[in-house]
Amino acid sequence: MSKRLKLATRGLGAEPGIPEVAELAAWIAEHRGTAADLTTYRLFQSLGPQIAAGIGSPCAGGKFLQERILDCIIGVSEKRAIDELGVRKAALAEVGYGIAAQRRNAWCALPAPHALGIVDTYFNDNEEWTGAIAGAYISLMRTMRDAGVPGHVLICDKAEEPEVAALNRREVFFFQPEPDRESLEVLMEHQSSVASGKDHLPTVFDLANEYDLRKILIVDADLNAINLALTHVDPDQVVIAGYCTEGSDLYWEELEKLSSFSR
């Protein structure tokens, strides 16, 4: 007899498209009195469809926040580190308050430090630079936590051991959309949960023989991927996850529907 299962769902961020000028102008007018601009519009659009679809653990933001983060890091000019690093907190607090107002306890996705593309021309030492940029990120994430955002997804181009080690903590989750085996090893060394597309699941479960895997987040899952995961772990260890890069509201609705099925 088949059994009905409901798996947890989680957002890992989104990359909303650029709206038409008239649409953006109307949205800014509607939100007059707040720090409304293109970035806050995209932030709002990244989270809204997840809430509407009923995603259990939604996440605002995405790599599109790169310019906002760069603007908030003191000591960086034109993507070059030219001085000791600090953080301009006011703009980050505004981002945090906006997310918390839209959905309490929603996380926020940011580009991981290396994905900002900053060139170090000041420290001239890899270890010092890693410590400095990690310290800046810890400060900016703390500012957003104080504003009501409990955690952050850091989106990687390539998971790097020093960076992941420096920022590894309970309220931070590293996510690489297209991981290779080496990157998965770095992530699983430091995280007991890992996100993977269906094509990379065999590698994840092979590495689970070496690392402690407590939860697998399947990005853009299908039933075959879910059934494969359930041959390795229990249902409460499987999360249906999404990272929407196509700007479709249906993306999150379909993901939520997929989380309920008979087996």
NORKASUL-V662307 format. One record per pair of residues at least 4 apart in sequence whose C-alpha atoms are under 6 Angstrom apart, sorted by sequence separation. I is the first residue (numbers start at 0). J is the second residue. D is the distance in Angstrom with one decimal. If there is no record, write none. Layout:
i:I j:J d:D
i:I j:J d:D
//
This chain:
i:35 j:39 d:5.7
i:41 j:45 d:6.0
i:75 j:79 d:5.3
i:99 j:103 d:4.7
i:110 j:114 d:5.6
i:129 j:133 d:5.9
i:130 j:134 d:6.0
i:136 j:140 d:6.0
i:144 j:148 d:4.5
i:160 j:164 d:5.9
i:163 j:167 d:5.6
i:178 j:182 d:5.7
i:183 j:187 d:5.9
i:184 j:188 d:6.0
i:186 j:190 d:5.8
i:195 j:199 d:6.0
i:220 j:224 d:5.9
i:229 j:233 d:5.9
i:249 j:253 d:6.0
i:49 j:54 d:5.4
i:75 j:80 d:4.4
i:143 j:148 d:5.5
i:144 j:149 d:5.1
i:207 j:212 d:5.7
i:74 j:80 d:5.9
i:75 j:81 d:5.8
i:122 j:128 d:5.9
i:74 j:81 d:5.6
i:27 j:35 d:5.4
i:49 j:57 d:6.0
i:74 j:82 d:4.5
i:74 j:83 d:5.5
i:74 j:84 d:4.8
i:73 j:84 d:5.3
i:73 j:85 d:4.6
i:46 j:59 d:4.7
i:72 j:85 d:5.7
i:73 j:86 d:5.4
i:45 j:59 d:5.4
i:72 j:86 d:4.7
i:71 j:86 d:5.6
i:71 j:87 d:4.8
i:42 j:60 d:5.3
i:152 j:171 d:5.9
i:155 j:174 d:5.9
i:150 j:170 d:4.5
i:151 j:171 d:5.0
i:152 j:172 d:4.7
i:153 j:173 d:4.8
i:154 j:174 d:5.0
i:155 j:175 d:4.7
i:191 j:211 d:5.7
i:150 j:171 d:5.8
i:152 j:173 d:5.8
i:154 j:175 d:5.8
i:191 j:212 d:4.9
i:192 j:213 d:5.8
i:196 j:217 d:5.6
i:191 j:213 d:5.3
i:192 j:214 d:4.6
i:193 j:215 d:5.4
i:194 j:216 d:4.4
i:195 j:217 d:5.3
i:196 j:218 d:4.6
i:214 j:236 d:4.4
i:215 j:237 d:5.2
i:216 j:238 d:4.6
i:217 j:239 d:5.2
i:218 j:240 d:4.7
i:219 j:241 d:5.9
i:192 j:215 d:5.8
i:194 j:217 d:5.9
i:195 j:218 d:5.7
i:214 j:237 d:5.9
i:216 j:239 d:5.8
i:217 j:240 d:5.5
i:218 j:241 d:5.2
i:158 j:182 d:5.2
i:216 j:240 d:5.6
i:160 j:185 d:5.9
i:15 j:41 d:5.7
i:197 j:224 d:5.5
i:15 j:45 d:5.9
i:13 j:45 d:5.3
i:79 j:117 d:5.3
i:78 j:117 d:4.5
i:79 j:118 d:4.8
i:80 j:119 d:4.8
i:81 j:120 d:5.9
i:82 j:121 d:5.9
i:79 j:119 d:5.9
i:80 j:120 d:5.5
i:81 j:121 d:5.0
i:80 j:121 d:5.8
i:106 j:148 d:5.6
i:111 j:153 d:4.7
i:108 j:151 d:5.5
i:110 j:153 d:5.5
i:111 j:154 d:5.2
i:104 j:148 d:5.9
i:106 j:150 d:5.0
i:107 j:151 d:4.9
i:108 j:152 d:4.4
i:109 j:153 d:5.1
i:110 j:154 d:4.8
i:111 j:155 d:5.4
i:104 j:149 d:5.9
i:106 j:151 d:5.5
i:108 j:153 d:5.8
i:8 j:54 d:5.5
i:9 j:55 d:5.9
i:12 j:58 d:5.2
i:8 j:55 d:5.2
i:9 j:56 d:4.5
i:10 j:57 d:4.6
i:11 j:58 d:5.6
i:12 j:59 d:5.4
i:14 j:61 d:5.7
i:58 j:105 d:5.4
i:60 j:107 d:5.3
i:61 j:108 d:4.8
i:62 j:109 d:5.6
i:9 j:57 d:5.7
i:10 j:58 d:5.0
i:12 j:60 d:5.3
i:13 j:61 d:5.2
i:57 j:105 d:5.5
i:58 j:106 d:4.5
i:59 j:107 d:4.7
i:60 j:108 d:4.7
i:61 j:109 d:5.2
i:62 j:110 d:4.8
i:95 j:143 d:4.8
i:99 j:147 d:5.3
i:12 j:61 d:5.0
i:58 j:107 d:5.1
i:85 j:135 d:6.0
i:92 j:142 d:6.0
i:96 j:146 d:5.2
i:92 j:143 d:5.5
i:95 j:146 d:5.0
i:95 j:148 d:5.8
i:92 j:146 d:5.7
i:12 j:108 d:5.3
i:52 j:251 d:5.8
i:48 j:248 d:5.5
i:52 j:252 d:4.9
i:49 j:251 d:5.8
i:13 j:242 d:5.3
i:8 j:238 d:5.5
i:10 j:240 d:5.6
i:11 j:241 d:5.8
i:12 j:242 d:5.2
i:13 j:243 d:4.5
i:14 j:244 d:4.9
i:7 j:238 d:4.9
i:8 j:239 d:4.7
i:9 j:240 d:4.8
i:10 j:241 d:5.0
i:11 j:242 d:5.2
i:13 j:244 d:5.7
i:15 j:246 d:5.0
i:8 j:240 d:5.7
i:6 j:258 d:5.0
i:5 j:258 d:5.6
i:5 j:259 d:4.4
i:4 j:259 d:5.6
i:4 j:260 d:5.5
i:3 j:260 d:5.7
i:4 j:261 d:6.0
i:3 j:261 d:4.3
i:2 j:261 d:5.3
i:1 j:261 d:5.8
i:2 j:262 d:5.2
i:1 j:262 d:5.1
//
